[in-house]
Amino acid sequence: MSQSHRRLFHALLSVLLLAASAVADNTLTQSRPIGGDQKLVSLGDVFQLGLFSTANNTKWFLGIWFTVSPAAVVWVANRDRPLNTSSGVVALSDRGNLVLLDAASNNETIWSSNSSSLAIPGAVAQLHDDGNLVLADAAGAVLWQSFEHPTNTFISGMRSGRNLTTGALWSLSSWRSADDPSAGDYRYVMDTQGSPEHELWSKGRKTYRTGPWNGVRFSGVPEMTSFEDMFEFQFTNNADEVSYVYHNRDGSALSRVVLNESGVMQRMVWDRTALTWNNFWSGPRDQCDTYGLCGAFGGVCDMGDAVVCGCIRGFMPGSPAEWRMRNASGGCARSTPLQCAGGDGFYVLRGVKLPETHGSTVDGGATLAECGRRCLSNCNCTAYAASDIRGGGTGCIQWFGDLMDTRYVDDGQDLFVRLAKSDLEPTKTKKFVAVITAVILGFALLLLLLGFMIWRKARHSKEVTMFDEIMRGECPTYDFGIIRAATGGFCPKNVVGRGGFGIVYKGKMPDGQEVAVKKLSAENRVQGLKEFKNEVDLIAKLQHRNLVRLLGCCIQGSERILVYEYMSNRSLDAFIFDSRRRASLSWKTRMDVILGVARGLVYLHQDSRHTMIHRDLKAANVLLDGEMVAKISDFGIAKLFSSTGDDRVDSTVTDRIVGTYGYMSPEYAMDGMVSFMQDVYSFGVLQLEIVSGRRNQRSFNLIAHAWKLFEENKSLELLDSTVRDGCSPAELEQAVTCIQVGLLCVQESPSRRPQMAAVIPMLSHQQTLVRPLRPVVCLPVTAPAGLLHVLEVTSGRGGLTITGLEGR
């Protein structure tokens, strides 16, 4: 297009935009483009299409979102090529293509549907109430639709799978980050080779699979049956396509299935009353959902066992030495080779997610009995199962070679595993030998156990019990010599921190990985061992972008050591409470830290498989990695929480008060009442500290100061002066919001504090803020003499453990 034509087209678009009605509708025509803050709105006002911004209005995208929740973007057109300003124009070209033009750059085409190469007069694009943007010609024939091009979200009516005729793939790819919709590291695709199943991939590596479709649900997602009153599931497998789609049933709430930037699939349902999204399902759900965790051929994962990986009957660990070190990736091997001709049978492994089906064969017309006969007649067949569980089980899946990624699940399927007949029917001699051996071993074991119990009672029984429990846990172990070498013999120059229960060293493992090594101090051995065990038990089971990852532990003699991922920017308090370094924390970075901590707490409170209360959230326990991503650390005094009702509001009373002055909620410090609102209070204090750059302490009551400025409508005076002048108006408004949310979090009554799941919508203006009441500050006038890090005080309720204000 020549320069004169570009100017003419630019002028024409400007005229059309000015002439366009200010009232949004659901249709875009060739004579009516939209731009700026104009939107298409579906007829029922369920979805909207328009431009939205991220990264402080520096990047603009064309997207579709829920009207009730604008932050819930379900589709993005130009995800890998953002506009730099809001000057984008959405139009229909004379060839019938939907295009996004940059009016600030001579109407350069930023994105196009590329649906037609011929002139198509009368083309229109309509946004439907199901969220589908449909481009059609004058006769109504569909030229292009957004449902055929998913981004990171599936909604009702949108397919996943593959068109076998055209080769089109309907899959998801995650956003790069929470404010960057460009394609991230994770992809959610359907494998159609064998019995179709969904798979999650990261950087070319498979990390999770749902198991195959079994006529009712995906084999490894039993939760789907609990959604049947809300959703209808439809699976298609024919010569034209293999696809899965869900539909909201009439009257059901809005829903979406999202692949988030952390590589987690989430089924979210809109709560019309609370005006928030509730998480109905997440995958991977636990350690056993990690692809290939227990290795090939018979390794079965069970979260109900202390050691999650085990072998199927007739198999043994491929490498016993590695299994003893809790490394089961080598899988299991047969105890007895298959005999093939007339010498084999089948062992029924009940209640499992079926193994990976890539390369398996499927015959939906066969009976289960016929499937067994076919497998037995083929020497290469290693297992079989029903492909459809309806009607008692029909159809036939056969596996050849290794079985991979099998785990126990609720309401799981039967898998028929081929074994040598000797492993199925032991001879009488074998039975007799087995009984005699069991009796002898049992008697010997009893003697050893009695001796061990006497010895344990005589020598620090409490510590040994904890040691045993830790060794039975899920935490990988390191050799003490490797840890000592990594830290230069625990050299003082490698010390990066000192806590109430030990010293933290920077280390470098033999493979070059940098780690943080926390060594339990001898002075606090009894109390510190409790912290050590609690941290191993809890954090080893947690996986979240905003939680510090525990890599392993080491126990040798009197040494107790924890090994974490290394956080190159140390702890948050080293920045915000340092007069020189806090100037380097821009408002955007501070906001990212606040949101990161909030997301970590939401995961702990409701999304993890072990919901828990941290109980010691503070700036010193928020670590920053090289990209300034906030990660919550120090779970030594975290408390697992369960209740018969809504565990977000129920509470219990503890006999041992633990925490940090300035961060403890009033009901906890005074009465020992434990609830998730305790963490909300600490988060509120931390949020005010991040905004102000000042510490809440005995010599300066930050909460009272923030309330006084809020009452006088001077909240911006609380914002750290090192960043205030560089903030945009939108950022200043965001800071005021943070202060108000912080004050809501430190309300005296726990019932007036928001749940952590509601805090993030409040911070992003998706939820209306209420006015806080005057908070009650729980800070002692004087501190007990000699308080340094940890203090034990006897009270009527029990022991009181308080961490000093100085960061551990």
N, C-alpha and C positions, 0 to 999 in steps of 0.2 A: 504494500500500500504506500503510495507516494505521500510526501509531507503535506501537500495541499489536501489530499483525500483524508489524511489523519485529522487535520484541523477541522475539516468539514464534518467528519464523523463525530469528533469531540463536541463540536457545537450542537449537532443534532441530538446527541445524548443529553447534553445539558438542557436543551429545550424540552425534551421528553421527560426528564426527571422533574423539571419545574412544573410541567403540566400534569404530572401524575397526581392522583388523588392522595390526600394525606391519610386517608383511611386505608389501612392495610387490608388486602384480601388474599385469597389463596392462589391467584393466577398471575403468571408472567407471560406477556405476549411480545411479539416482535416490535410492536409500537409502544410498549410500556416497560422499559427497564426499571430497576430500582437501584438505589445507591445510598451511601451514608448510613443514617439510622433507620431507613425504610426497611420494612420486613414483609415477607409473605406469612400469613397466618392461616392455618388450616380452618375449615369451616366450623368445626367444633371448638376451636381455640385450644387444641390439644398440643400442637407443635407450632414452632416458628422457624423461619429461615431468614438469615441475614448475616451481617458482618459482626464478628465479636473479636475482642482483643485479648492479648496475653502480654506478659513481660512488661508491665507498666505502660501499656498502650503503645508499645514499640513494634508489635507484630499483630497483623490483622488477618482474619481467616473468614471464609464463607462456610457457614455451618448450619446444622439443624439441632434444635434443643427443645426440651419440654417447656411449655409455657409456665407451669407451676414451679419449675426448677431450672432457671436459665443456665446454671453451672453444669447441668447434666447434658452435655453436648453428645449427641448420638451419631453424628456424621460430619465429616469435614472434607471440603472439596480440595482446597489447595494446601493440604497439610504439610507438604514438603517444600512449598514455595510461598511464604507469607508475603503480604503487602506490608509496606513500611508505614503507611498512613491509612486513614479511614476513607480514602478517596476511591475505593473500589466501586465498580459498577457491575451489576449482574444483568445480563442481557441475553436475548436470543438472536443469533446471527441470521442472515438471510439464507444460510444453508441449513438452518434448523438445529444448530448446535447451541447448547447452553454454555455461556462463556463468562468468565470473570476478568474484567479489564481494569487496568490501573490508570485512572484518569490523570494522575500526576505524572505519568510517563508516556504521554502520547497514546493513551489507550492500548498499551501493550497487553497482549493476552497472557494472563497469569495462569489461567486454568481453562480447559475446555472439555466438554463431554465427548468430543470427537465421535459423535454418533452418526454423522452424515457428511458426505462429500458432495452431495447434490443440493441444488436450491430447493427448499421446502417451504413454500408460502403457507401462512396460517398456522405455523407450529405454535404450541402453547406448552407451558410448564406449570403443573399444579402440585401444591403441597397438600397431601391427603391427611386425614385424621389418624391414619396408622403410622405417620411419620415418613411415608415414602414420597419422594419428589419424582414425579413422572413427567417425562417429556414425550409429547405425542404430536402427530401431524393433524391436519384438518379433519381427517376421517376418523380420528381416534386411535389409530394404530400406534402402539408404544415404540418410540425410537430409543429411549434410554430411561433408566430409573435408578435412583440412589440405592435401592435395596439390592441391586446387583453388584454394588461396589462398597461393601462394609468397610469401616475403619477400625475402631476399637470396641464397637458396641453392636450387639444383636438386640433388636426389639421385636415385639410380637409381629409375626408375619414375615420376618426376614430369614432367609435360608442360610445354612452353612453346609458345605459339601462341594460337589463338583458336577458341572454339566459335561456328561460324557461325549456329547456330540460336538460341542464347540471347544471343550477343554477349559472353559471358564471355571475359576476357583472362587468360592465364597468363603472367605476366612477373615480372621481378625489379626491386626498387629497393634501392639500397645503404643501409647504415646511415649515420647522420649522422656518427658517429665510431666509434672502436674500442670505446668503452664507452657508446655511445648508439645503440640499435637503431631509433630513430625514422627515418622515411623520409628518406634523404639526397638529394643532388643528381642521382644517376645512375639511369637506368632502362635495362633490357635487355629489348627487346620484339621480337616478330616482325612484320615488315611483310608483309601478305598481299596487297597490291595489286601484282600482277604475279607474278613467280616468287619464292616466299617466301624471306626471308632475315632473319637476326637483325640488330638495330641497337642501338647504344648511344647514349643521349641524355643531355645534361647541360643543365639549365636551358633546355629548349626548343630546344636546338641538337644536331643529329646530329654525333657525334664519331667513330664507327667503325661498320663493317658487315662481316659475315662473308662476304658474297657469297651467291648463291642456292644452294639444295640442288640437287645434280646427280646424284642417284640413289645416290651413295656417301658424299658428305660435303658440307659447305658449301664453295663454290668457293674462298674465300680462306683456308681452314683445312686445308691439306694434311696437317698433323700428325695429323688424325683417323684416317688410314689406318694409322698406326703404333700405334694403340690397339686395333685390331680384335681382338687376342687377349685383351683385358681387358674390352672393352665391345661390346655390340651396339647399333647405332644404328637407330632406327625413325622413318620420316617418313610422315605421313598427310596426304593432300590430297584431300578429297572434299567432297560437298555439306554435310556436317555439321560438319566441323572441319578446320583446318589446324594440325598440331602436330608437334613433334619431341620424342622421348624417348630416353634411353639406359638400358640395363640392364647391371648388372654380370654378367659371365659367371660360371658356377659356379666357385667356388674363387678368384675374383678378390678383391683387397683392397677395403676400404671406400673410397668416393670421394665427392666433392662438387664442384659447380661453383659458385663464389662470385663475386658482384659486390661487390668490396671498397669501402671508403669512399673510395678514391682513384680510383675509376672504372676499375678493371682487372678483367677477367674472368679467373678462374684455375681450372684443373682440378687439384684436389688429390687425391692418393692416399695412403692411410695405410700407413706402413712399420711392419709389425708388429715388426721387429727393433729399429729405432732408436726406435720409439714417437714418431714425428713425422710430419707431413704433408709429402710431397714435391710440388713444383709440376711438373706434367707439361706444362702449356701456359698461356700468358698472352696475352691480347689486349686492347688493341692491342699488337702485339709490337715495333713499331719506328716510325720516322717516317713510312714509307710507308703505315701503317695509319691515319693521320690522315685523316678523311673530307675529300675535296675539296682535298687538299694541292696537287695539280697542276692544279686547275681543271677546267673543263668541256671536253668535246669533244676527246678525243684525247690529253689529258695523261696520260702513263704513268709511274708511279713505279717506280724501280729502285734498291734499296739498294746494288747492286753498283757503281754509278757514283758518281764524285766529286760530280757534280751530279745529284741524285736524280730530278728531273723532266725528261722529254724529250717530244718530239712524235712521234706515229705518222707513218709515211711518208705523204706527201700533205698534211701539216699543218705549220704554222709557228707560233711564239709569237704570241699575240694582242697582247702588248705587249712587244716586244724589250727596251725600256728596263727594264721591271720584271723581266724574266727575268735580265738582266745583274746585277740587284741581288738575285738569288736569291729573287724573289717570283714564283712561278708560278701564283698563285691565279687569274689571268685566263685560264689555259688556253691552248688552241691554236685556230687558225682554219684553214680549208681553203686550200690553195695554189691550187686550181682549183675553181670552182663545179661542182656535179653537173649532168650533162646530162639525166638522167632517161631519156627514151625512147631506148633502145639505145646510150647513150653512157657507161654506167657499168659498173664491175666491182667485185670484192672483193679486198681485201688481207688475208691471213691473219696476224693478230697471235697469236703462239703463246706458250703458257705463262703465262697471266694469270689473275688473279681477275676474273671477269666484272664489267662495269659495274653501277651501281645499276639495279635492275630495277623500281623503282616506276614504274608507268605503262606498262611493257612488256606485250606480249601473249605468251601461252604456249599451245602446242598440243602436248600430249604424244603425240598419235597421228601426227604428221607425220614424214616422213623428213627427214634433214638436207638432201638435195638438193632436196626439195620446199620446204623452208624458204628456201633460197637463191632459188628461182624466185619465191616469194611476195614476198620482200623486194625483188627487182629490179623486180617489177611495180608496186610501191607507191613513188611518188616521195618519200614522207615517211619511208621506212624507211632508217635509217642504219647498221644492223649486225644480224647474227643469229648465233646459236650453238646448239649442241645443249643441250636441257634435261636430258638424261640421258646421261652419258658411258659407260654400260655398253654392251657389244656394239659398240664402235666409234663410238658416238654416235647417239642418236635424239632425237626430239622437237624442238621449235622454240621458241626465244625470239627475238622481234623487238624492236628498239629504234627509237624514233621521236624525232627531235630530238637533244639533247645526250647525249653519253656522259660519265658522271661516275664518278670514283673507281675507275680501273683501275690495277692494279699487277702486276708480275711476281711469281710465286710458284713454288716447286718443284712439279713435276708439275701445272702449271696447265693451263687449257683453251685451246682455239682460239677466237678471236673473229674473225668475218669482217666487216671494216669496209668500207663502201661508199666508193669513190673514183671520181673522173672517170677515164675510160679513159686520158687523156693522162698521168695520174700513175702508171698501172700499166704502160704500154708506151711509153716514150719513143721518138720517131722517130730515124732514123739521124742526122739533122742535130743533134738535141739531144744524141745520144750523142757525136758528133764534137766539138761545141762543149764539151761537158762534159769530154771527155778533154783537149782543148787547154787549156781553162781550168785544169784540175787540174795539168797539167804546168807551166804558167806560174806558177801560184800556188805549186806545190811548190818550183820553183826559187827563186822570190823568198823563200819561207819559209825555205829552206835557207840562203840568204845572210844573211837576218836572224838566223837561229838561230846561225850561226857568229859573226857580229858580237856577238850578245848573250852567247855563251859566253866570248868573249875579254874583253868588258867585265866580265862577272860574275866571272871569275877574277881580274881585276886589282883589283876592288873588293868587298871583304867578301863573298865567295861564300857563305860559310856562312849569313850573315844573310839574304841574298836567297833562298836555297833554302828556309829556314824560312818566309819571307814568302809565297813561292809556294804552299807546302803549306797554309798557313793560308787563303789566298784560295780554294783549291780545296775547302775543307772545307764543313761544314754550318752554320757560324755566320753569322747575319745581320750585315751591316755597317752602321755609322752614319757619318754625315758628321761630320768633326771640328768643324765650326762649331756643329753642334747640341749636341755634347757640351760644348764650351767654354761655350756660352750656358747650358746646363743647370746647370753648376757655378759660374756667376758668374765665368767666366774662371779656373777652378781657384783660387777664392778661399780663403785659409787658414782663414777662419771656417767653411768647409764641410767641412773635414777631419774625418773620423770614425774614421780609423785609419791606422796606418803599419805596413807589412810589410817583410819582408826584401828585396822586389824592387820596392817602390813605395809610393805614397800612395793611400788610399781617400777619395774625396769623396762627399758626399751631393749628388744632383742632382735636378732636376725637369724632365722632358721637356715639349715643347710641348703634349702632350695632358693634362698634369697628373700623369702617372705619376711617382712617386718612384723613383729608382734609386740604386744604389751604383756609383761609377765608380772603377775601379782603374787608375791611371796608372803605367806602368813607369818606374822611375827611370833616369836616364842613367848613374849610377854603377855599376849592375849590368846594363848593357845586354846583354853577351854571355850570361852565365848566366841573366839574367832573361828573355831572349827564348826560351830553352829552356822555362822555366816557362810563359811566355805561350803558346807553341805547344802544349804538352802540355795546358794547361787548355782551350784552344779545341777541340783534337781530341777530348778526352774528354768534358768536361761538356756540350758542345753536343748530345751523343748520349744524354744521360741524362735521364730524366723520372721523378721520384719525389717524393712529398710531403715526404720528409725529406732531400732534397738541394737546395742552393741552385740556383736556375735562372739559367743564363747567358742574357741577353737578346740579346747581340750583342757585336761588337768593332769597333775602329776602328784603322786603320793609315794614317798619313799622314806622309810624310817619316820622321823619326826617332821619331815618336810611336807607342807601342803601348798600347792602352787596352782594358780589358774592362768591359762593362756588365752588372751583375747586378740581380736584384730586390732592393729595399731591405728590410733587416731592421731594423725600428724599435727593437727591443730589443738591438741590437748583438750582441756575442759572449757566450757563456756565462761566460767567465772574468771578465767585468766584473761578474757577479753573485756567483758562488760564492767568489771570492777578495777580495771587498770586504766589510769588516766591517759596513757599514751595509746594503748592498743585498741581501746573501744572506739576511737575515731575511725578505725579501719572497718568497723561494722556499719555498712550502709543500712538505710531503713529496709531495703529489699531483703538484705541478708538477715536482719533481725526478724522480719516477718516470716521468712522461710524457716527460721529456727523455731519460732512460735508454732507455726503450722506443723512442722516436723514433730515436735514434742507432742502436740495435740493428737496427731495421727498415731504415734506410738502408744499413747495412753488409751485411745479408742481400741486399738488392737488388744492391749492388755485387759481392758475392762469387758470387752464383748466379743471380739473377733478371734482370739486365740483359743486353742482347744483347752487351755488351762487358764480360765479367767482369774485375774489376780489384782491385788492392790500393791503398788510399789512401796508406799509408806515412807519413802525418803527422797522424794523428788526435789531437787534443788539445782542451782547453777553448776555446782561442782560435780554433779552426777549426770550432766548433759555434756557429751563429748562431741567434738567436731572433726570430721574427716578432712581430707585434702581439698574437697570441694565445698567445705563448710556445711555439709549435711549433718543435721543434729541427730544424735543417737543417745537414747537413754541407757544409762549404765547402772551398775552396783545394785544387784537384786538380792543382796545378802539378807535383808530384813523384809523382803516382799512376802506377802501373805496370799496363799491360794484362797479363793473365796467361792463358796457355793451356798445356795439357799433354796428354800422350797418355793419361793415366789420370785419376784423381779429382783435379781441379784444386784441391780444397779441402785436400788433404794433401800433394801434390807440392810441390817447391820448386826454386828455381834459385839460382845464385850471381851476385851483382852485383859489378861493379867499382867502383861508386860508391855509398857509403853515405850515405843522406839521412834526415833525421828530426829529432826533438827529444829532447834529454836528458831522462830521466825517463819517457819514453813508448816508447823503443826496446826491443824484445825482445832478450834476451841473444844468441840465435843470429844475429840480424841485426847487432847492434852489433859482435860479435866476429868473426864469420865471413862476414858478408854474405849469409847464407841468407835468400832471399825466399820467403815463402809467405803464405797468408791468415791463418795463425796470428800473423803480425806485427801485423795490425790487431786481432786478438782480444786480444793483450797490451796494446796501447794502450787498447782499450776497457775492459779491466779496471782499468787505472790511472785512467782518466777516471771510471769508475763509483765508485771509492773516493773520488776528489776530490769528486764531486757529493754523496755521502753525508756526507762529513766537513766539506766546506767548506774544506779545506786543500789546499795544492799539494804535489805530490811533487817534491822538489828536493834539491839537495846539502845544504842546511842542515837539512832535515827529511825523513827517510826514511819516507814515508807507508806504503809496502808493509810494511816491517818493523814499524812501529807497529801496523798493522791485524792482522798475523799474531800479534803478541804478545797483543793483546786477544782474538783468536779462540782462541788456545791456552788462555787463562785464562777462557774462557766469559764474557767481558766485551765482546762485540762492540758492544753498544748504546752503550758509552762513545765509540765512534768517531763516532756520529751527531751531526751539527751541533747544538750546544746551543740554537741559535736556533729550532729546529723540534721538538726532542725532546719537550718538555713538552706540545706541542699535538697529538701523534700519538695516534691510537687504538691499542688493542692489536693490531689487524690490521695497521696501518701499521708499528708497531714490529717485528712479525714479518716484514713485507715488507722492512724495512731490514736486518734480520739476514740474510735471504736474499740481498739485493743484495751484502752484504759477502762472503758465502761464494762467490757466483758471481764476484765481482771477484777473489777470491784464486785461484779455479780458472782464471780467464783469464790470470793472471800466473805460472802454473807455469813452472818452468825448461824442462821438456821440452815442445816443441810438441804432441807426441802426447797429452799429458795435458790440454791445453786443449780446451774444448768448441768445436765449430764455431759460427759465429754463428747458424745456423739452429736450434741446440739451446738457445741462450742464452735466447730469449724464452719457450719452454716451461718452462725452469728458473725464470725469474723469476715465472711465473704458477703455479708448483707443479704443472705438468702433467708434469714429468719429475723423477725422483728425483735428488737432489744427492748426489755422492760427497764424501768428505772431502778437502780439498786437502792437498798436501804443503807443507813449508816452501819458500816461493819464493826464488829467487835474484834479487837486486836489481842491475840494470845501471845504476849511477850512478858516474861518476868521482869520485875523492877531490878532485881539483882540476881546474879548467877551464883550457884554454889562455888565456894572457894576451891581453887585448884582445877576447875573444869577445863580440860584441854580437848580431848576427842570423844571419849566414851566414859560415862559415869554410871555406876550402879547405885541406886538409892532405894532403900526399903520403905514401902508405904503400906497403908491398910489393904490396898488391892493387890499388891505384889511388887515385883521388881520394876524399876523405871530406868530405861536405857535411853539416853539422849545424846545425839551427836552434836558436837559443838559447831558454832557458826563457821569456823574455818573449814574449808573444803577438805574432804578426805582424799 
